[in-house]
C-alpha cells in the first residue's frame, strides 16, 4: 500500500471515492513521479512538487501551484479558486480532462 492509499483510507468513507478517482487520474498522468505526503497532503513529485490534493469536509482540494490557475482561469470559473488552490465539490464529477491538461501544463513548466 502506498502512502497516498494510506491517506485516502483515513478519510471519511463518503470522500474516498473522489480521492481515489483523483489519485487514479494523477497516477496515470504522472507515472514517473514520486508519491509522498508533503504539507500533510498527497503529493506527486518530479524534481519538485508537481501537484497536491487533499480531503476537506465539503470539497476535494487540488493544488497545482498558481500558474495553472491563471492559465486555465476561464475553465475554472465554476470552481472556487485561490492563488494556488482549486476546490472540487464532492457532489460534482471531477473534471478529468481539465485536470489532465493542468497536469500536462505543470509538467511543461519543469
C-alpha positions as CSV (number, residue, x, y, z in Angstrom):
1,X,0.0,0.0,0.0
2,X,1.3,3.5,-0.9
3,X,1.4,6.5,1.5
4,X,-1.3,8.1,-0.7
5,X,-3.5,5.0,-0.4
6,X,-3.0,5.1,3.4
7,X,-4.0,8.8,3.4
8,X,-7.2,8.0,1.4
9,X,-8.1,5.2,3.8
10,X,-8.1,7.6,6.7
11,X,-10.6,10.0,5.0
12,X,-14.3,9.7,5.7
13,X,-15.9,6.9,3.6
14,X,-18.1,9.4,1.7
15,X,-14.9,11.2,0.4
16,X,-12.9,8.2,-0.5
17,X,-14.3,7.6,-4.0
18,X,-13.4,11.1,-5.2
19,X,-10.0,10.9,-3.6
20,X,-9.4,7.5,-5.3
21,X,-10.6,9.0,-8.6
22,X,-8.1,11.9,-8.3
23,X,-5.4,9.5,-7.3
24,X,-6.1,7.4,-10.4
25,X,-6.0,10.4,-12.7
26,X,-2.8,11.8,-11.3
27,X,-1.1,8.4,-11.2
28,X,-1.9,7.8,-14.9
29,X,-0.7,11.3,-15.9
30,X,2.5,11.3,-13.7
31,X,3.7,7.7,-13.9
32,X,7.3,8.6,-13.2
33,X,6.6,10.9,-10.3
34,X,7.4,10.0,-6.7
35,X,4.4,9.8,-4.5
36,X,4.7,11.2,-1.0
37,X,2.9,13.2,1.7
38,X,4.0,16.8,1.8
39,X,2.4,19.6,3.9
40,X,0.1,16.8,5.1
41,X,-1.3,16.2,1.6
42,X,-0.8,13.5,-1.1
43,X,1.8,14.9,-3.4
44,X,3.3,13.9,-6.8
45,X,7.0,14.9,-7.0
46,X,9.2,15.1,-10.1
47,X,12.3,17.3,-9.4
48,X,9.8,19.5,-7.5
49,X,6.3,19.2,-6.1
50,X,4.0,18.9,-9.2
51,X,0.6,18.8,-7.6
52,X,-1.0,18.1,-4.2
53,X,-4.6,17.1,-3.3
54,X,-6.4,16.8,0.0
55,X,-9.7,15.9,1.6
56,X,-11.8,18.6,3.2
57,X,-15.3,18.5,4.6
58,X,-17.1,19.8,1.5
59,X,-14.6,19.6,-1.3
60,X,-11.5,17.9,-2.6
61,X,-8.7,20.5,-2.7
62,X,-6.3,20.4,-5.7
63,X,-3.1,22.3,-5.5
64,X,-1.3,22.6,-8.9
65,X,0.6,25.9,-8.0
66,X,-0.6,29.4,-9.1
67,X,0.4,29.4,-12.8
68,X,-2.2,26.7,-14.0
69,X,-4.9,28.6,-12.1
70,X,-4.1,31.7,-14.1
71,X,-3.7,29.7,-17.4
72,X,-7.0,27.9,-17.1
73,X,-8.9,30.7,-15.3
74,X,-11.8,30.6,-17.8
75,X,-12.4,26.9,-17.4
76,X,-12.1,27.2,-13.6
77,X,-14.7,29.9,-13.2
78,X,-17.3,27.4,-11.9
79,X,-15.0,26.4,-9.1
80,X,-13.8,28.3,-6.0
81,X,-10.1,29.0,-6.5
82,X,-7.4,30.9,-4.7
83,X,-3.8,31.7,-5.6
84,X,-2.7,28.0,-5.7
85,X,-5.8,26.0,-5.0
86,X,-8.9,24.7,-6.7
87,X,-11.9,23.3,-4.8
88,X,-13.9,20.5,-6.4
89,X,-17.2,19.9,-4.6
90,X,-17.7,16.2,-3.7
91,X,-21.3,16.2,-5.2
92,X,-20.0,17.1,-8.7
93,X,-18.0,15.0,-11.1
94,X,-14.3,15.6,-11.2
95,X,-13.4,17.5,-14.5
96,X,-10.9,14.7,-15.6
97,X,-9.9,16.3,-18.9
98,X,-9.2,19.6,-17.3
99,X,-7.2,18.0,-14.5
100,X,-5.2,16.2,-17.2
101,X,-4.5,19.4,-19.0
102,X,-3.5,21.2,-15.8
103,X,-1.0,18.3,-15.0
104,X,0.4,18.5,-18.6
105,X,0.9,22.2,-18.1
106,X,2.7,21.6,-14.8
107,X,5.0,19.1,-16.4
108,X,5.8,21.6,-19.2
109,X,7.0,24.0,-16.5
110,X,9.7,21.7,-15.2
